Amino acid sequence: MSAQSADDRAHRVHVSAPAGVVYALTADAVKWPLFFTPSVHVEQLEFDGEQERLRIWCLIDGELKSWTAWRHLDPVRRTVEFRQELPSSPFHSLHGVFTVRSEGPHDTELELRYDFSASGGGPGDTERLAAITEGNARSELANLKAVAERWTRLDELTLTFEDSVHIKGPAELVYDFLYRAADWPELVPHVTRVDLTEDVPGVQHMTMETLTEYGTHSTDSVRICFPHAERIVYKDTATSPLVQAHTGEWSVVPDERGVTVIAQHTVVLSDSADVVTSVLGEHADLAHARQYVREALGRNCQVLLTHAKTHAESAVRML
């Protein structure tokens, strides 16, 4: 297979945050979907304290791509070296390194240097990939900068919680209910519309419209389905004003009496006081936003969990 190579490229950004904070955010790739718009899901496959292998799912030009990456983490030098082990077409290879340099107690330079080659084709393919990788590089650095500079508030802005229900039924029926989200408008009262496409098996692009106390609410999401593990992970690609990022997971865990279905959520809230007051009223603050988002997401999930339970247990009784 022929390949067209690109020159070594580097981008730098100044971050008003301690170097240790910037390095920690750069090293924790599993959380990147919360901070990087194109990142949908990251799973750590192996880690020995210095080297790790990751499975990464990322939106590139609106299409979900997946690849396996190797990374070497050096907290002393504050570098993160990476390369794609199984590059996603049209990449033939991709290698790079993040370098974090302290310029003061709260001043840091973050550099991303990388090179890549395109599989097959001609110079036009390399130019197209160069534009994509350059855009992604600038976006990653801008996102890291924005997150790092809020480091004193990240714990307050991040909300993680889960809801669950136990079901006396087989895991296959429960997973099937969660997987067939296109059927929810017929089964779940507060879901009024679902537009779902699955051009690639196991990858669903979904727009869902629900009824809330404030009227109709619409969300767009990408869902990655793991039928053998009976898990569905997702990320909202369009969020409400109060939410900057929302990732989640449905998991079906068997036990001797049936299964437990767990709905997990991680949310990064907007840190704009104007946004909070415009949605929740002039006296609302971040604490009110946390409570509102937790209750709203939890309430919708509990309804879905209840209907999953009814669906599975009713099917069992009919057997």
C-alpha positions in Angstrom: 0.0 0.0 0.0 1.4 3.4 -1.0 1.3 6.3 1.4 1.7 10.1 1.2 3.6 11.7 4.1 3.1 15.0 5.7 5.7 17.2 7.3 6.2 17.4 11.0 3.8 20.0 12.4 3.5 21.8 15.8 1.0 24.0 17.5 1.3 25.8 20.8 -1.0 27.5 23.2 -0.5 29.5 26.4 -2.6 28.2 29.4 -3.2 30.3 32.5 -3.0 27.3 34.8 -0.4 25.2 36.7 1.7 22.9 34.5 0.7 19.9 36.7 -3.0 20.6 36.0 -2.5 20.9 32.3 -0.5 17.6 32.2 -3.1 15.7 34.2 -5.9 16.8 31.8 -3.7 15.9 28.8 -2.9 12.5 30.3 -6.4 11.5 31.3 -7.7 10.6 27.8 -10.7 8.6 29.2 -12.3 12.0 30.1 -11.6 13.7 26.8 -15.2 13.2 25.5 -16.3 15.6 28.2 -13.9 18.3 27.0 -13.4 17.7 23.3 -16.3 18.1 21.0 -15.3 15.5 18.4 -14.4 12.8 21.0 -17.3 10.5 21.7 -15.8 7.6 23.8 -12.4 6.4 25.0 -11.7 3.1 26.7 -8.4 2.2 28.4 -7.5 -1.3 27.3 -4.1 -1.7 29.0 -2.0 0.4 31.4 1.2 -0.5 33.2 1.8 2.9 34.9 3.8 4.4 31.9 2.3 2.9 28.7 -1.3 2.5 27.8 -3.4 1.3 24.9 -6.7 3.1 24.2 -9.7 2.4 22.0 -10.9 5.8 20.7 -14.1 6.8 18.9 -14.1 10.3 17.4 -16.3 12.2 15.0 -14.3 13.3 11.9 -16.3 15.3 9.3 -19.5 14.0 10.9 -18.5 10.4 10.6 -17.6 8.3 13.6 -14.1 6.8 13.3 -12.5 4.3 15.7 -8.9 3.3 16.2 -6.5 1.8 18.7 -3.8 4.1 20.1 -0.6 3.5 22.1 0.6 6.3 24.5 3.6 6.7 26.7 3.0 9.0 29.8 6.0 10.7 31.4 4.9 12.8 34.3 8.4 13.9 35.1 9.1 15.4 31.7 5.4 16.1 31.3 5.1 14.6 27.9 2.5 12.3 26.4 3.7 10.5 23.3 1.1 8.8 21.1 0.7 6.8 17.9 -2.2 5.0 16.2 -1.6 1.3 16.3 -4.5 0.5 13.9 -5.0 3.7 12.0 -8.5 4.5 10.8 -8.7 5.1 7.1 -7.7 7.3 5.3 -4.7 7.6 7.8 -1.8 5.3 7.1 0.1 6.4 10.2 -0.3 9.1 12.9 2.3 9.9 15.6 2.8 12.8 17.9 3.6 14.1 21.4 2.1 16.6 23.8 4.7 18.6 25.8 3.7 20.7 28.9 6.2 23.4 29.9 5.9 25.4 33.0 6.4 29.2 32.6 5.4 30.1 36.1 3.1 29.0 39.0 0.0 29.6 36.9 1.4 29.9 33.4 2.1 26.9 31.0 2.9 26.4 27.4 1.2 23.3 25.9 2.7 22.1 22.6 1.2 19.4 20.3 3.7 18.1 17.6 2.6 15.5 15.2 3.2 13.9 11.8 1.0 11.6 9.7 0.7 9.9 6.3 -2.3 9.2 4.2 -3.0 5.7 2.8 -3.0 5.6 -1.0 -4.2 8.4 -3.2 -2.2 11.4 -4.0 -1.2 14.9 -2.7 -4.9 15.9 -2.5 -5.5 13.2 0.1 -2.6 14.5 2.2 -3.8 18.1 1.9 -7.3 17.1 3.0 -6.0 15.1 6.0 -3.6 18.0 6.8 -6.6 20.3 7.1 -8.5 17.9 9.2 -5.6 17.1 11.6 -4.7 20.8 11.9 -8.3 21.7 12.7 -8.4 18.9 15.3 -5.1 19.9 16.8 -6.2 23.5 17.2 -9.5 22.4 18.7 -7.8 20.0 21.2 -5.4 22.7 22.4 -8.2 25.3 22.7 -10.4 22.8 24.6 -7.5 21.8 26.9 -6.8 25.5 27.5 -10.4 26.3 28.3 -10.8 23.3 30.7 -7.5 23.9 32.4 -8.2 27.5 33.1 -11.3 26.5 35.0 -9.3 24.0 37.1 -10.4 25.5 40.4 -14.1 25.0 39.5 -14.0 21.7 37.6 -15.2 19.6 40.6 -18.1 22.0 41.0 -19.0 22.0 37.3 -18.8 18.2 36.9 -21.7 16.0 37.9 -21.6 12.2 37.9 -24.4 10.0 39.0 -26.3 6.8 38.2 -29.8 5.3 38.5 -30.6 1.6 38.4 -33.4 -0.9 38.6 -33.5 -4.7 39.1 -35.4 -6.7 36.6 -36.5 -10.3 36.8 -35.9 -11.1 33.2 -33.2 -12.1 30.8 -30.4 -9.7 29.8 -31.2 -10.1 26.1 -34.7 -8.7 26.4 -33.5 -5.7 28.5 -30.7 -4.9 26.1 -33.0 -5.2 23.2 -35.3 -2.6 24.7 -32.4 -0.2 25.2 -31.0 -0.9 21.7 -34.3 -0.4 19.8 -34.6 3.3 20.8 -36.5 3.9 17.6 -39.5 2.1 19.2 -39.5 4.3 22.3 -42.2 6.7 21.1 -44.6 3.8 21.1 -43.6 2.5 24.5 -42.5 5.5 26.6 -45.0 8.3 27.2 -42.6 11.2 27.5 -40.7 10.3 24.3 -42.6 11.9 21.4 -40.2 11.3 18.5 -37.0 9.4 17.7 -35.1 9.6 14.5 -32.4 6.9 14.5 -30.0 5.8 11.8 -27.5 2.9 12.0 -25.5 2.9 8.8 -22.7 1.1 10.5 -23.7 -1.9 12.8 -23.6 -0.8 16.4 -23.2 2.9 15.7 -26.4 4.9 16.1 -27.0 8.5 15.4 -30.2 9.6 17.2 -32.4 12.6 17.6 -34.9 12.3 20.4 -37.7 14.6 21.3 -39.2 14.5 24.8 -41.9 16.3 26.8 -40.7 18.2 29.9 -42.4 20.6 32.4 -41.1 23.4 30.2 -42.3 22.0 26.9 -40.6 19.9 24.2 -36.9 19.2 24.5 -34.7 17.8 21.7 -31.3 16.0 22.0 -28.9 14.7 19.4 -26.6 11.9 20.4 -24.2 9.3 19.1 -24.6 5.8 20.6 -22.0 3.0 20.4 -23.6 -0.4 21.1 -21.7 -3.4 22.5 -24.2 -6.3 22.3 -21.9 -9.0 23.6 -21.1 -6.9 26.7 -24.7 -5.6 26.9 -23.6 -2.0 27.1 -24.5 1.1 25.2 -22.3 4.2 25.6 -23.3 7.6 24.2 -22.6 11.3 24.0 -25.0 14.1 23.3 -23.8 16.1 20.3 -26.3 18.9 21.0 -27.0 19.8 24.6 -29.3 22.1 26.6 -28.0 25.6 27.6 -27.2 24.4 31.1 -25.0 21.6 29.9 -21.7 21.9 28.1 -21.2 18.2 27.8 -23.1 15.0 28.6 -21.9 11.4 28.3 -23.6 8.3 29.5 -23.8 4.5 29.5 -26.5 1.9 29.8 -25.3 -1.4 31.2 -27.1 -4.6 31.9 -25.5 -6.7 34.7 -26.8 -10.2 35.3 -27.1 -11.8 38.7 -28.7 -15.0 40.1 -32.2 -13.3 40.3 -32.2 -11.5 36.9 -30.4 -8.3 35.9 -29.6 -4.9 37.2 -29.8 -2.1 34.6 -27.6 0.9 35.4 -27.9 4.3 33.7 -24.7 6.3 34.3 -24.3 10.0 33.5 -21.4 12.5 33.6 -22.2 16.1 32.9 -20.2 19.3 32.6 -22.4 22.2 33.5 -22.2 25.7 32.0 -20.2 28.1 34.2 -22.1 31.1 32.9 -24.2 32.8 35.6 -26.2 34.5 32.8 -27.1 31.1 31.3 -28.2 29.7 34.7 -30.4 32.7 35.6 -31.9 32.8 32.1 -33.1 29.2 32.4 -33.8 28.8 36.1 -34.6 32.4 37.2 -32.7 35.4 38.5 -32.0 33.9 41.9 -30.6 30.6 40.6 -27.0 29.7 40.9 -24.7 26.7 40.0 -26.1 24.6 42.9 -29.6 25.0 41.5 -28.3 24.1 38.1 -26.7 20.9 39.5 -30.0 19.9 41.3 -32.1 20.7 38.2 -29.9 18.7 35.8 -29.7 15.8 38.2 -33.4 15.6 38.7 -34.3 16.1 35.0 -31.9 13.4 33.7 -32.7 11.1 36.6 -36.5 11.4 36.1 -36.2 10.6 32.4 -33.9 7.7 33.0 -36.2 6.3 35.7 -39.1 6.3 33.3 -37.0 4.5 30.7 -35.8 2.0 33.3 -39.4 1.4 34.5 -40.5 0.6 30.9 -37.5 -1.6 30.3 -38.5 -3.6 33.4 -42.2 -3.8 32.3 -41.1 -4.8 28.8 -38.8 -7.6 29.9 -41.0 -9.0 32.8 -44.1 -8.9 30.6 -42.3 -10.9 27.9 -41.2 -13.5 30.4 -44.7 -13.9 31.8 -46.0 -14.5 28.2 -43.5 -17.4 27.6 
